[in-house]
Amino acid sequence: MTDNQPAITDEARHQATLIWDYHRMHHDVRPVDVAIGLGSHDLGVPVFCAELYRAGLFSTLVFTGGPNPTAPERFPRGEAVHFREHALDLGVPDTAILLETKARNTGENITFSRQVLAAAGIAPAWVLLVSMPYMERRSFATARKLWPEVEVICASQPLVFDDYLKSIGDDKMVIDM
């Protein structure tokens, strides 16, 4: 937390932790046809995608997301572009990555990623959605609604709430979201 941030009350932290716990899906991560790294302000998404790729859980990875409305200065060329660059730095080969650079919300992440995969001739049966920890349930519900013919697994970096707050560095932004 920076010096100019207001202090978060214990009650707000408690309530946020309850919501955090609810939104985690706790799916067992296993090999899938394709993974989709959902755009956000969180570099933990491409870090975890790279870890799972190196573990051999998928051969194709889509990064999805345009300019971040919450923190536009963080990824000025769009979330997917920055996530791809970060994953490349972490050893994911360029040939394994597809980009979707227009999505502005979870529904568009799913819809546009599906289109990118179809254009590449990929029709997955199993999809792993990698997101911020508190986006798992929303991304799961959105994918089930918009892409009912695929089986969906959700995952995020395995962090407890306080460690996640530290990794982002802005308690108020995370709690407000």
N, C-alpha and C positions, 0 to 999 in steps of 0.2 A: 504494500500500500504506500502510495506517495504521500508526502507531507501535506499536500493541498487537498487530499481526499477527506471527506467527513468520516468520522468513526461509524462503524456498523454496530448497531446494538446487538446484544446477546440474543434477544428475541428474534430479530431479523435474521441473524445467522442460524438460529435453531429452525425457524420456518423454512429458510432456504435449504437447509440440510435435509429436511423432510421431503421437500419437492425434488431435490437432487436424487435422493434414494428412490423415489417413485419413478423417476424418468429413466433410471438405469434398467436395462432389460435383462442383464445377466445371461445372455445367450452363450451357449458353448460354441466357441469359434472353431471351425473345421474347414477343410478344403471346399472351395466353391468355384464356380465357373468364372466369376468376375467380381471384383470389388469396386465400390464407388466411394471415393473420398468426398464427402459433402462439404462444400465451401462454408467458411466461417472466418472469424477473427483468430482462430486457434491453430497454431503451427503443430500442435499435438496430433492433428489429423494426419498430415503427411508423414510425420515421424512414425506413428503407429502403422500406417499403411506400408511404409517401407519395411518395418519390422516383420509384418505379416507376409509381405512379398518374399523377403529373404528366408522366411520359414517355409516357403513353398506352398502357401495356402491358395494361391491363385496365380495365373499367368498374365492376366489383363487387368489393368487398373484405370478407371476413369476418374479424373479430377473434374469436379463441376463447381462453377460459381463465377459470377461476374464481379463487378466492383462491390465491396462490402459496405452496406449502408450504415452499419454501426460504427465502423472504424475505417473510413475510406483512405485515410493516410497510411494505414498499416500495409495494405496491398494495392497500391495505386494502379497496377496493370491488371487487377482482377485476382480473385482468390485462386482459381484453377491454375493460372499461370504461375503464381508464386508457389503454390503447393507442388506443382510439377518440378520447378527448379529445386525446391528443397528435397524432394524425393530423389532427384538425380544426384544431388550432393550426397545422399545417403545410400547410393549404390543401386537404385532401381534403374534399369536400362530404359533409354528413351523408347525403344521398340515395344515396351510393355505398357506404355502410358498413352491413353487417349484423353483429349481435352474437350470440355464443354464450357464455353466462356460467357454465356448469356444469362444463366439462371440467377434469379434474385430472391428466391424463396425455396422452401423444401419441395413444394409441388413441381416447380420448374426444374429443380435438381433431378428429380426422378424422371419427369417427362423428357427433358432434353438429353439426359444420359441414355435413356432408352433409345432415343433417336440416333445418337452417336454410335451406340453399339450396333443398331440395325444397319446403319450405313457402312459399318466395318464388317458386316456379315456375321455378327455374333448374336445368337439367340440363347441367352443363358437360361438354365433351369433353376440355378441357385445363385443368389446375389448376396454379397456381404456389404452392408452399408456401414461405413466408418464415419463417425461424427463426433461432435463435442459430446461429453458424457451426458449432459442434460438435454440432448436432442435425440437420444436413442428412441424413446417411445414415440415421439412425433414423427420421426423419419420412418419408423416401422409402420405406423398407422397410415401414413401418406402412401408408402409403397404398396401396402395391401390394397388400398383403394384404387390407386392409379395403375398398378401393374399386378393384378391378382393372379396371373398365370405363373409367376415365379415364386419360389420359396425364398424368404428373406431372413437373414441373420443380421443382427445389429451388434456393433462393437465400438468401443472407444478406449482411449488410454486408461489402463486400470489405476485410477487415482482416487483417493478419498477426497472429499470436498475441500478440506483445508489445503491439501497439497495442490489441488487444481487452482484454488484462489492464488496461491503463491506462484504457480507457473504462469498465470495470466498477468498478475501484478496490478490488478484493478478490481478490488473486492466489490465496490459499488456497482461497476458495470456488470459483473457476473451475477450478483444478487438481483439487480434490477431486471436482467434478462430472464 
